[in-house]
C-alpha cells in the first residue's frame, strides 16, 4: 500500500496493545489476544503489532512473527507491523 493510501485509510485512533510475557520471558499469546480483543471495542483505525510499547527491541524475529500472527481483528481492523534494521 502506498503511504498516501495508508494516510487516507487510517482515520481515527490507532491502538498499541501491550505485549504480555510469561515468567520464562516468552510471549504470552493468550494474554496478547485478550489485550487486542479488549482494544477492538470500539474499533480503532488499526492495531500496531509488537511495536508501540518497547517490545520490538526485546523480541526475537520468530517471536515478532508469532505475535503478529496472533492478532485476529476479524477483518474489521487493519494490523500494522513495525520493522527495524539491525
WOSULHU-V531128 format. One line per field, one symbol per residue. phi: phi as a letter, one per 40 degrees, with the letter a starting at -180 (. if undefined). burial: I if it has 16 or more other ideal C-beta (glycine too) atoms within 10 Angstrom, else O. A space follows every 50 residues. Layout:
phi->???
burial->???
//
This chain:
phi->.cdcccdcccbhcbcbccccbcdcgcccccccccccddccbccccabccf abbgcdcbccdccccccccccbbfgcbcbbbbbbcb
burial->OOOOOOOOOOOOOOIIIOIOIOOOOOIIIOIIOOIIOOIIOOOIOIIIII IIOOIIOOIOOOIIOIIOOIIOIOOOIIOIOOOOOO
//
